[in-house]
Amino acid sequence: MEYLLALIVAVGVGVYLFYALLRPERF
């Protein structure tokens, strides 16, 4: 079950970084 939590966290961080690079004016 830990791998599922790690996957969710990794996807969340990836999406956050993607949006941070896509819209730098918001950060």
mmCIF entry with sequence, helices, sheets and N, C-alpha, C, O atoms, coordinates in Angstrom:
data_MODEL
# 
_entry.id   MODEL 
# 
_entity.id                         1 
_entity.type                       polymer 
_entity.pdbx_number_of_molecules   1 
# 
_entity_poly.entity_id                      1 
_entity_poly.type                           'polypeptide(L)' 
_entity_poly.nstd_linkage                   no 
_entity_poly.nstd_monomer                   no 
_entity_poly.pdbx_seq_one_letter_code       MEYLLALIVAVGVGVYLFYALLRPERF 
_entity_poly.pdbx_seq_one_letter_code_can   MEYLLALIVAVGVGVYLFYALLRPERF 
_entity_poly.pdbx_strand_id                 A 
# 
loop_
_entity_poly_seq.entity_id 
_entity_poly_seq.num 
_entity_poly_seq.mon_id 
_entity_poly_seq.hetero 
1 1  MET n 
1 2  GLU n 
1 3  TYR n 
1 4  LEU n 
1 5  LEU n 
1 6  ALA n 
1 7  LEU n 
1 8  ILE n 
1 9  VAL n 
1 10 ALA n 
1 11 VAL n 
1 12 GLY n 
1 13 VAL n 
1 14 GLY n 
1 15 VAL n 
1 16 TYR n 
1 17 LEU n 
1 18 PHE n 
1 19 TYR n 
1 20 ALA n 
1 21 LEU n 
1 22 LEU n 
1 23 ARG n 
1 24 PRO n 
1 25 GLU n 
1 26 ARG n 
1 27 PHE n 
# 
_struct_asym.id          A 
_struct_asym.entity_id   1 
# 
loop_
_struct_conf.conf_type_id 
_struct_conf.id 
_struct_conf.pdbx_PDB_helix_id 
_struct_conf.beg_label_comp_id 
_struct_conf.beg_label_asym_id 
_struct_conf.beg_label_seq_id 
_struct_conf.pdbx_beg_PDB_ins_code 
_struct_conf.end_label_comp_id 
_struct_conf.end_label_asym_id 
_struct_conf.end_label_seq_id 
_struct_conf.pdbx_end_PDB_ins_code 
_struct_conf.beg_auth_comp_id 
_struct_conf.beg_auth_asym_id 
_struct_conf.beg_auth_seq_id 
_struct_conf.end_auth_comp_id 
_struct_conf.end_auth_asym_id 
_struct_conf.end_auth_seq_id 
_struct_conf.pdbx_PDB_helix_class 
_struct_conf.details 
_struct_conf.pdbx_PDB_helix_length 
HELX_P HELX_P1 AA1 GLU A 2  ? LEU A 22 ? GLU A 2  LEU A 22 1 ? 21 
HELX_P HELX_P2 AA2 PRO A 24 ? ARG A 26 ? PRO A 24 ARG A 26 5 ? 3  
# 
_struct_conf_type.id          HELX_P 
_struct_conf_type.criteria    ? 
_struct_conf_type.reference   ? 
# 
loop_
_atom_site.group_PDB 
_atom_site.id 
_atom_site.type_symbol 
_atom_site.label_atom_id 
_atom_site.label_alt_id 
_atom_site.label_comp_id 
_atom_site.label_asym_id 
_atom_site.label_entity_id 
_atom_site.label_seq_id 
_atom_site.pdbx_PDB_ins_code 
_atom_site.Cartn_x 
_atom_site.Cartn_y 
_atom_site.Cartn_z 
_atom_site.occupancy 
_atom_site.B_iso_or_equiv 
_atom_site.pdbx_formal_charge 
_atom_site.auth_seq_id 
_atom_site.auth_comp_id 
_atom_site.auth_asym_id 
_atom_site.auth_atom_id 
_atom_site.pdbx_PDB_model_num 
ATOM 1   N N  . MET A 1 1  ? 0.828 -1.210 0.000   1.00 0.00 ? 1  MET A N  1 
ATOM 2   C CA . MET A 1 1  ? 0.000 0.000  0.000   1.00 0.00 ? 1  MET A CA 1 
ATOM 3   C C  . MET A 1 1  ? 0.864 1.262  0.000   1.00 0.00 ? 1  MET A C  1 
ATOM 4   O O  . MET A 1 1  ? 0.449 2.312  -0.490  1.00 0.00 ? 1  MET A O  1 
ATOM 5   N N  . GLU A 1 2  ? 2.076 1.142  0.559   1.00 0.00 ? 2  GLU A N  1 
ATOM 6   C CA . GLU A 1 2  ? 2.942 2.320  0.603   1.00 0.00 ? 2  GLU A CA 1 
ATOM 7   C C  . GLU A 1 2  ? 3.312 2.806  -0.800  1.00 0.00 ? 2  GLU A C  1 
ATOM 8   O O  . GLU A 1 2  ? 3.472 4.005  -1.028  1.00 0.00 ? 2  GLU A O  1 
ATOM 9   N N  . TYR A 1 3  ? 3.446 1.859  -1.738  1.00 0.00 ? 3  TYR A N  1 
ATOM 10  C CA . TYR A 1 3  ? 3.827 2.265  -3.094  1.00 0.00 ? 3  TYR A CA 1 
ATOM 11  C C  . TYR A 1 3  ? 2.733 3.116  -3.732  1.00 0.00 ? 3  TYR A C  1 
ATOM 12  O O  . TYR A 1 3  ? 3.029 4.007  -4.528  1.00 0.00 ? 3  TYR A O  1 
ATOM 13  N N  . LEU A 1 4  ? 1.480 2.851  -3.391  1.00 0.00 ? 4  LEU A N  1 
ATOM 14  C CA . LEU A 1 4  ? 0.376 3.636  -3.953  1.00 0.00 ? 4  LEU A CA 1 
ATOM 15  C C  . LEU A 1 4  ? 0.442 5.072  -3.436  1.00 0.00 ? 4  LEU A C  1 
ATOM 16  O O  . LEU A 1 4  ? 0.251 6.020  -4.198  1.00 0.00 ? 4  LEU A O  1 
ATOM 17  N N  . LEU A 1 5  ? 0.713 5.230  -2.146  1.00 0.00 ? 5  LEU A N  1 
ATOM 18  C CA . LEU A 1 5  ? 0.836 6.569  -1.562  1.00 0.00 ? 5  LEU A CA 1 
ATOM 19  C C  . LEU A 1 5  ? 2.014 7.313  -2.182  1.00 0.00 ? 5  LEU A C  1 
ATOM 20  O O  . LEU A 1 5  ? 1.913 8.499  -2.497  1.00 0.00 ? 5  LEU A O  1 
ATOM 21  N N  . ALA A 1 6  ? 3.134 6.607  -2.356  1.00 0.00 ? 6  ALA A N  1 
ATOM 22  C CA . ALA A 1 6  ? 4.314 7.230  -2.960  1.00 0.00 ? 6  ALA A CA 1 
ATOM 23  C C  . ALA A 1 6  ? 4.014 7.656  -4.394  1.00 0.00 ? 6  ALA A C  1 
ATOM 24  O O  . ALA A 1 6  ? 4.459 8.714  -4.836  1.00 0.00 ? 6  ALA A O  1 
ATOM 25  N N  . LEU A 1 7  ? 3.259 6.831  -5.120  1.00 0.00 ? 7  LEU A N  1 
ATOM 26  C CA . LEU A 1 7  ? 2.909 7.160  -6.504  1.00 0.00 ? 7  LEU A CA 1 
ATOM 27  C C  . LEU A 1 7  ? 2.026 8.405  -6.544  1.00 0.00 ? 7  LEU A C  1 
ATOM 28  O O  . LEU A 1 7  ? 2.227 9.284  -7.382  1.00 0.00 ? 7  LEU A O  1 
ATOM 29  N N  . ILE A 1 8  ? 1.059 8.480  -5.649  1.00 0.00 ? 8  ILE A N  1 
ATOM 30  C CA . ILE A 1 8  ? 0.171 9.645  -5.597  1.00 0.00 ? 8  ILE A CA 1 
ATOM 31  C C  . ILE A 1 8  ? 0.967 10.914 -5.281  1.00 0.00 ? 8  ILE A C  1 
ATOM 32  O O  . ILE A 1 8  ? 0.753 11.958 -5.896  1.00 0.00 ? 8  ILE A O  1 
ATOM 33  N N  . VAL A 1 9  ? 1.882 10.814 -4.323  1.00 0.00 ? 9  VAL A N  1 
ATOM 34  C CA . VAL A 1 9  ? 2.712 11.968 -3.957  1.00 0.00 ? 9  VAL A CA 1 
ATOM 35  C C  . VAL A 1 9  ? 3.595 12.380 -5.135  1.00 0.00 ? 9  VAL A C  1 
ATOM 36  O O  . VAL A 1 9  ? 3.735 13.569 -5.419  1.00 0.00 ? 9  VAL A O  1 
ATOM 37  N N  . ALA A 1 10 ? 4.189 11.403 -5.818  1.00 0.00 ? 10 ALA A N  1 
ATOM 38  C CA . ALA A 1 10 ? 5.064 11.698 -6.952  1.00 0.00 ? 10 ALA A CA 1 
ATOM 39  C C  . ALA A 1 10 ? 4.282 12.386 -8.068  1.00 0.00 ? 10 ALA A C  1 
ATOM 40  O O  . ALA A 1 10 ? 4.766 13.346 -8.668  1.00 0.00 ? 10 ALA A O  1 
ATOM 41  N N  . VAL A 1 11 ? 3.079 11.898 -8.345  1.00 0.00 ? 11 VAL A N  1 
ATOM 42  C CA . VAL A 1 11 ? 2.244 12.504 -9.392  1.00 0.00 ? 11 VAL A CA 1 
ATOM 43  C C  . VAL A 1 11 ? 1.853 13.929 -8.986  1.00 0.00 ? 11 VAL A C  1 
ATOM 44  O O  . VAL A 1 11 ? 1.877 14.843 -9.809  1.00 0.00 ? 11 VAL A O  1 
ATOM 45  N N  . GLY A 1 12 ? 1.496 14.107 -7.719  1.00 0.00 ? 12 GLY A N  1 
ATOM 46  C CA . GLY A 1 12 ? 1.117 15.439 -7.248  1.00 0.00 ? 12 GLY A CA 1 
ATOM 47  C C  . GLY A 1 12 ? 2.261 16.429 -7.372  1.00 0.00 ? 12 GLY A C  1 
ATOM 48  O O  . GLY A 1 12 ? 2.066 17.553 -7.835  1.00 0.00 ? 12 GLY A O  1 
ATOM 49  N N  . VAL A 1 13 ? 3.448 16.022 -6.962  1.00 0.00 ? 13 VAL A N  1 
ATOM 50  C CA . VAL A 1 13 ? 4.620 16.900 -7.059  1.00 0.00 ? 13 VAL A CA 1 
ATOM 51  C C  . VAL A 1 13 ? 4.947 17.181 -8.524  1.00 0.00 ? 13 VAL A C  1 
ATOM 52  O O  . VAL A 1 13 ? 5.297 18.307 -8.881  1.00 0.00 ? 13 VAL A O  1 
ATOM 53  N N  . GLY A 1 14 ? 4.834 16.164 -9.366  1.00 0.00 ? 14 GLY A N  1 
ATOM 54  C CA . GLY A 1 14 ? 5.103 16.336 -10.796 1.00 0.00 ? 14 GLY A CA 1 
ATOM 55  C C  . GLY A 1 14 ? 4.153 17.345 -11.423 1.00 0.00 ? 14 GLY A C  1 
ATOM 56  O O  . GLY A 1 14 ? 4.570 18.204 -12.201 1.00 0.00 ? 14 GLY A O  1 
ATOM 57  N N  . VAL A 1 15 ? 2.877 17.237 -11.083 1.00 0.00 ? 15 VAL A N  1 
ATOM 58  C CA . VAL A 1 15 ? 1.881 18.172 -11.623 1.00 0.00 ? 15 VAL A CA 1 
ATOM 59  C C  . VAL A 1 15 ? 2.148 19.585 -11.110 1.00 0.00 ? 15 VAL A C  1 
ATOM 60  O O  . VAL A 1 15 ? 2.042 20.553 -11.862 1.00 0.00 ? 15 VAL A O  1 
ATOM 61  N N  . TYR A 1 16 ? 2.497 19.701 -9.824  1.00 0.00 ? 16 TYR A N  1 
ATOM 62  C CA . TYR A 1 16 ? 2.794 21.015 -9.249  1.00 0.00 ? 16 TYR A CA 1 
ATOM 63  C C  . TYR A 1 16 ? 3.987 21.663 -9.961  1.00 0.00 ? 16 TYR A C  1 
ATOM 64  O O  . TYR A 1 16 ? 3.947 22.845 -10.302 1.00 0.00 ? 16 TYR A O  1 
ATOM 65  N N  . LEU A 1 17 ? 5.043 20.879 -10.180 1.00 0.00 ? 17 LEU A N  1 
ATOM 66  C CA . LEU A 1 17 ? 6.218 21.413 -10.863 1.00 0.00 ? 17 LEU A CA 1 
ATOM 67  C C  . LEU A 1 17 ? 5.892 21.754 -12.308 1.00 0.00 ? 17 LEU A C  1 
ATOM 68  O O  . LEU A 1 17 ? 6.389 22.747 -12.838 1.00 0.00 ? 17 LEU A O  1 
ATOM 69  N N  . PHE A 1 18 ? 5.053 20.931 -12.956 1.00 0.00 ? 18 PHE A N  1 
ATOM 70  C CA . PHE A 1 18 ? 4.652 21.200 -14.342 1.00 0.00 ? 18 PHE A CA 1 
ATOM 71  C C  . PHE A 1 18 ? 3.937 22.543 -14.431 1.00 0.00 ? 18 PHE A C  1 
ATOM 72  O O  . PHE A 1 18 ? 4.238 23.352 -15.309 1.00 0.00 ? 18 PHE A O  1 
ATOM 73  N N  . TYR A 1 19 ? 2.988 22.783 -13.522 1.00 0.00 ? 19 TYR A N  1 
ATOM 74  C CA . TYR A 1 19 ? 2.269 24.056 -13.540 1.00 0.00 ? 19 TYR A CA 1 
ATOM 75  C C  . TYR A 1 19 ? 3.182 25.214 -13.156 1.00 0.00 ? 19 TYR A C  1 
ATOM 76  O O  . TYR A 1 19 ? 3.023 26.321 -13.669 1.00 0.00 ? 19 TYR A O  1 
ATOM 77  N N  . ALA A 1 20 ? 4.140 24.970 -12.254 1.00 0.00 ? 20 ALA A N  1 
ATOM 78  C CA . ALA A 1 20 ? 5.077 26.022 -11.859 1.00 0.00 ? 20 ALA A CA 1 
ATOM 79  C C  . ALA A 1 20 ? 5.929 26.450 -13.055 1.00 0.00 ? 20 ALA A C  1 
ATOM 80  O O  . ALA A 1 20 ? 6.234 27.633 -13.208 1.00 0.00 ? 20 ALA A O  1 
ATOM 81  N N  . LEU A 1 21 ? 6.314 25.495 -13.901 1.00 0.00 ? 21 LEU A N  1 
ATOM 82  C CA . LEU A 1 21 ? 7.100 25.823 -15.089 1.00 0.00 ? 21 LEU A CA 1 
ATOM 83  C C  . LEU A 1 21 ? 6.219 26.423 -16.173 1.00 0.00 ? 21 LEU A C  1 
ATOM 84  O O  . LEU A 1 21 ? 6.663 27.274 -16.943 1.00 0.00 ? 21 LEU A O  1 
ATOM 85  N N  . LEU A 1 22 ? 4.953 25.972 -16.233 1.00 0.00 ? 22 LEU A N  1 
ATOM 86  C CA . LEU A 1 22 ? 4.042 26.452 -17.268 1.00 0.00 ? 22 LEU A CA 1 
ATOM 87  C C  . LEU A 1 22 ? 3.577 27.877 -16.974 1.00 0.00 ? 22 LEU A C  1 
ATOM 88  O O  . LEU A 1 22 ? 3.447 28.691 -17.889 1.00 0.00 ? 22 LEU A O  1 
ATOM 89  N N  . ARG A 1 23 ? 3.325 28.180 -15.691 1.00 0.00 ? 23 ARG A N  1 
ATOM 90  C CA . ARG A 1 23 ? 2.826 29.504 -15.304 1.00 0.00 ? 23 ARG A CA 1 
ATOM 91  C C  . ARG A 1 23 ? 3.720 30.094 -14.203 1.00 0.00 ? 23 ARG A C  1 
ATOM 92  O O  . ARG A 1 23 ? 3.297 30.161 -13.049 1.00 0.00 ? 23 ARG A O  1 
ATOM 93  N N  . PRO A 1 24 ? 4.935 30.520 -14.535 1.00 0.00 ? 24 PRO A N  1 
ATOM 94  C CA . PRO A 1 24 ? 5.856 31.040 -13.513 1.00 0.00 ? 24 PRO A CA 1 
ATOM 95  C C  . PRO A 1 24 ? 5.372 32.347 -12.889 1.00 0.00 ? 24 PRO A C  1 
ATOM 96  O O  . PRO A 1 24 ? 5.810 32.702 -11.795 1.00 0.00 ? 24 PRO A O  1 
ATOM 97  N N  . GLU A 1 25 ? 4.474 33.069 -13.565 1.00 0.00 ? 25 GLU A N  1 
ATOM 98  C CA . GLU A 1 25 ? 4.019 34.342 -13.011 1.00 0.00 ? 25 GLU A CA 1 
ATOM 99  C C  . GLU A 1 25 ? 3.144 34.159 -11.773 1.00 0.00 ? 25 GLU A C  1 
ATOM 100 O O  . GLU A 1 25 ? 2.931 35.109 -11.020 1.00 0.00 ? 25 GLU A O  1 
ATOM 101 N N  . ARG A 1 26 ? 2.637 32.945 -11.559 1.00 0.00 ? 26 ARG A N  1 
ATOM 102 C CA . ARG A 1 26 ? 1.784 32.695 -10.400 1.00 0.00 ? 26 ARG A CA 1 
ATOM 103 C C  . ARG A 1 26 ? 2.589 32.367 -9.146  1.00 0.00 ? 26 ARG A C  1 
ATOM 104 O O  . ARG A 1 26 ? 2.027 32.264 -8.056  1.00 0.00 ? 26 ARG A O  1 
ATOM 105 N N  . PHE A 1 27 ? 3.914 32.202 -9.300  1.00 0.00 ? 27 PHE A N  1 
ATOM 106 C CA . PHE A 1 27 ? 4.720 31.797 -8.144  1.00 0.00 ? 27 PHE A CA 1 
ATOM 107 C C  . PHE A 1 27 ? 5.753 32.866 -7.780  1.00 0.00 ? 27 PHE A C  1 
ATOM 108 O O  . PHE A 1 27 ? 6.516 32.690 -6.830  1.00 0.00 ? 27 PHE A O  1 
# 
